[in-house]
Amino acid sequence: MTSVRIRTAVPAEYPVVGELTAAGYLADGLLDPGSPYVAELRDAARRGREAVLLVAERGGRLVGTATLAPAGSDLAELAGPGEADLQMLAVDPLARRAGIGRALVVDALHRARDARASILRLSAAAAMRAAHRIYADLGFRHTPALDRSPAPGVPLLTYALDLTLTWCDRCGRSLADGGHQPCAAAELDPPRWCGHCGRRMVVQVMPGSWSARCVEHGARTG
């Protein structure tokens, strides 16, 4: 299989990227073709000006895209100070199931970390099951308090990845390794490992609460 290259889009590619983004969303049946949001999806030029517009290239052809918006950008919907938003992840319907969406998300999180963002946030329609699997696998955690519905019948689930952490606090493995879907499903359980150093924490579970203490990085409670 031809390898995938993730890079920033150049202005001459904006029309193609816009159509690719709209096609990805429409193929999933997430939008009515007449929805005003389709025009936003096609406006890749704005995303290229105001954020980092990523594209996935395979065999000389653009097959995916995502937008990384820093806090303060007009495009950033969830990011607070020092954070970043990942938006409009889309993959050509004919190029799916090849790891392209995951490659885009991984590249975006590395760029956000290099820019010293503390948290990478995103939202995705509840029906985008493949995208949710990618996010959980990479260690993103659901943030129910930020879930929203921009239009009737269009629920969006929100996620966050703490970019200051290196280790999964549920299984103790590197977040870069992936395979953290079971960990995301256990989000109500107390953490067992320190996300900063990977040390096993001392955990105490009490009725209705818990505490977890790392000898190096202190205690957490929940």
C-alpha positions as CSV (number, residue, x, y, z in Angstrom):
1,M,0.0,0.0,0.0
2,T,1.3,3.5,-0.9
3,S,2.4,5.3,2.2
4,V,0.5,8.4,3.4
5,R,2.2,11.8,3.8
6,I,0.7,14.4,6.2
7,R,1.6,18.0,5.5
8,T,0.1,21.5,5.4
9,A,-2.0,22.4,2.4
10,V,-0.8,25.0,-0.1
11,P,-3.2,27.7,-1.4
12,A,-3.6,26.1,-4.8
13,E,-5.0,23.0,-3.1
14,Y,-7.7,24.8,-1.1
15,P,-10.6,24.2,-3.6
16,V,-9.8,20.5,-3.7
17,V,-9.5,20.3,0.1
18,G,-12.8,22.1,0.5
19,E,-14.6,19.6,-1.8
20,L,-12.9,16.7,-0.1
21,T,-14.1,17.9,3.3
22,A,-17.7,18.3,2.2
23,A,-17.7,15.0,0.4
24,G,-16.5,13.2,3.5
25,Y,-19.3,14.6,5.7
26,L,-22.0,14.1,3.0
27,A,-20.9,10.5,2.4
28,D,-21.6,9.8,6.0
29,G,-25.1,11.2,5.8
30,L,-24.4,13.6,8.6
31,L,-25.6,16.7,6.7
32,D,-28.3,17.7,4.3
33,P,-26.6,18.9,1.0
34,G,-28.5,22.2,1.4
35,S,-27.2,22.8,5.0
36,P,-25.4,26.1,5.4
37,Y,-22.6,24.2,7.1
38,V,-21.6,22.6,3.8
39,A,-20.4,26.0,2.7
40,E,-18.2,26.2,5.8
41,L,-16.8,22.8,5.0
42,R,-15.9,23.9,1.5
43,D,-14.2,27.1,2.8
44,A,-10.7,25.6,3.1
45,A,-9.2,28.9,2.2
46,R,-10.4,30.4,5.5
47,R,-9.0,27.5,7.4
48,G,-5.7,27.8,5.6
49,R,-5.5,31.5,6.6
50,E,-6.6,31.2,10.2
51,A,-5.4,27.8,11.3
52,V,-3.2,24.9,10.2
53,L,-4.9,23.1,7.4
54,L,-3.5,19.6,7.2
55,V,-3.8,17.2,4.2
56,A,-3.1,13.5,3.7
57,E,-1.4,12.8,0.4
58,R,-1.2,9.3,-1.0
59,G,0.2,8.5,-4.5
60,G,0.1,12.1,-5.4
61,R,-3.6,12.5,-4.5
62,L,-5.2,14.3,-1.6
63,V,-7.2,11.7,0.4
64,G,-7.8,13.4,3.8
65,T,-7.8,16.6,5.7
66,A,-8.1,18.1,9.2
67,T,-7.8,21.6,10.7
68,L,-5.7,22.5,13.8
69,A,-6.9,25.7,15.3
70,P,-5.0,27.4,18.2
71,A,-6.8,29.1,21.0
72,G,-7.7,32.7,20.0
73,S,-8.4,31.8,16.4
74,D,-11.9,32.6,15.2
75,L,-12.1,28.9,14.3
76,A,-11.4,27.6,17.8
77,E,-14.7,26.5,19.3
78,L,-13.6,24.6,22.4
79,A,-10.0,25.6,23.1
80,G,-9.2,27.7,26.1
81,P,-5.9,29.7,26.7
82,G,-2.9,27.6,25.8
83,E,-5.1,24.8,24.2
84,A,-5.9,23.9,20.6
85,D,-8.9,22.6,18.6
86,L,-8.9,19.8,16.0
87,Q,-11.7,20.2,13.5
88,M,-13.2,19.0,10.3
89,L,-11.5,15.6,10.1
90,A,-12.5,14.1,6.7
91,V,-11.3,11.2,4.6
92,D,-12.1,10.5,1.0
93,P,-14.8,7.8,1.1
94,L,-12.8,5.7,-1.4
95,A,-9.7,5.8,0.7
96,R,-11.1,4.8,4.1
97,R,-10.0,1.9,6.4
98,A,-6.3,2.6,5.6
99,G,-5.4,4.5,8.7
100,I,-5.6,7.9,7.1
101,G,-7.8,9.5,9.7
102,R,-5.6,8.2,12.5
103,A,-2.5,9.5,10.8
104,L,-4.1,13.0,10.5
105,V,-5.0,13.0,14.2
106,V,-1.6,11.8,15.3
107,D,0.2,14.5,13.2
108,A,-2.2,17.1,14.7
109,L,-1.5,16.2,18.3
110,H,2.3,16.2,17.7
111,R,2.0,19.7,16.1
112,A,-0.2,20.9,19.0
113,R,2.4,19.5,21.5
114,D,5.3,21.2,19.6
115,A,3.4,24.5,19.8
116,R,3.2,23.9,23.6
117,A,-0.6,23.5,23.7
118,S,-1.6,21.8,27.0
119,I,-4.8,20.2,25.7
120,L,-6.1,19.2,22.3
121,R,-9.9,19.4,22.1
122,L,-12.3,18.2,19.4
123,S,-15.9,17.5,18.8
124,A,-17.5,14.8,16.6
125,A,-21.0,13.9,15.6
126,A,-22.3,11.0,17.7
127,A,-22.8,8.9,14.5
128,M,-19.1,9.1,13.5
129,R,-18.2,5.8,15.2
130,A,-14.9,5.3,13.3
131,A,-13.7,8.7,14.5
132,H,-14.7,8.0,18.1
133,R,-12.7,4.8,18.0
134,I,-9.6,6.6,16.8
135,Y,-9.9,9.2,19.6
136,A,-10.4,6.6,22.3
137,D,-7.5,4.6,21.0
138,L,-5.2,7.5,21.2
139,G,-6.1,8.4,24.7
140,F,-8.7,11.2,24.3
141,R,-11.2,11.3,27.1
142,H,-14.9,12.2,26.6
143,T,-15.8,15.6,28.2
144,P,-19.6,15.3,28.6
145,A,-19.9,18.8,30.1
146,L,-18.9,20.3,26.8
147,D,-21.2,18.2,24.6
148,R,-23.5,20.3,22.5
149,S,-26.0,20.3,19.6
150,P,-25.4,23.0,17.0
151,A,-28.6,22.0,15.2
152,P,-31.7,20.0,16.1
153,G,-30.9,16.3,15.9
154,V,-27.2,16.8,15.5
155,P,-25.6,15.9,18.9
156,L,-21.8,16.4,19.1
157,L,-19.6,14.6,21.6
158,T,-16.5,16.4,22.8
159,Y,-13.1,15.0,23.7
160,A,-9.9,16.2,25.2
161,L,-6.3,14.9,25.2
162,D,-3.9,16.2,27.9
163,L,-0.7,16.9,25.9
164,T,1.3,17.2,29.1
165,L,0.9,13.5,29.8
166,T,3.0,10.8,28.3
167,W,1.6,7.7,30.0
168,C,-2.0,6.3,30.2
169,D,-3.2,6.6,33.7
170,R,-5.4,3.5,33.4
171,C,-3.1,0.9,31.9
172,G,0.4,2.5,32.4
173,R,1.5,2.2,28.7
174,S,2.7,5.0,26.5
175,L,-0.1,7.0,25.0
176,A,1.9,7.0,21.7
177,D,1.3,3.2,21.5
178,G,-2.4,3.5,21.0
179,G,-4.8,0.7,22.0
180,H,-6.4,2.7,24.8
181,Q,-10.1,2.1,23.9
182,P,-10.6,0.0,27.1
183,C,-9.0,2.7,29.1
184,A,-11.4,5.3,27.8
185,A,-14.3,3.1,28.6
186,A,-13.0,3.0,32.2
187,E,-13.1,6.8,32.6
188,L,-15.1,6.5,35.9
189,D,-12.5,4.3,37.5
190,P,-9.7,5.8,39.5
191,P,-6.3,6.1,37.7
192,R,-3.7,3.6,38.6
193,W,-0.6,5.1,37.0
194,C,0.9,8.6,36.9
195,G,0.4,10.1,33.4
196,H,3.6,12.2,33.9
197,C,6.1,9.6,34.8
198,G,4.4,6.2,34.5
199,R,4.9,5.2,38.1
200,R,2.3,3.0,39.8
201,M,0.2,5.2,42.1
202,V,-1.1,4.5,45.6
203,V,-4.9,4.4,45.2
204,Q,-7.5,4.6,47.9
205,V,-11.2,4.1,47.0
206,M,-13.8,5.4,49.3
207,P,-17.6,5.5,49.1
208,G,-18.3,8.1,46.4
209,S,-14.7,9.2,45.9
210,W,-11.1,8.1,45.4
211,S,-7.5,9.4,45.8
212,A,-4.4,8.4,43.8
213,R,-1.0,9.5,44.8
214,C,2.3,9.5,42.8
215,V,5.5,9.8,44.9
216,E,6.9,12.3,42.4
217,H,3.9,14.2,41.1
218,G,1.5,14.3,44.1
219,A,-2.1,13.3,44.6
220,R,-5.3,13.4,42.5
221,T,-8.8,13.0,43.8
222,G,-12.1,12.3,42.2
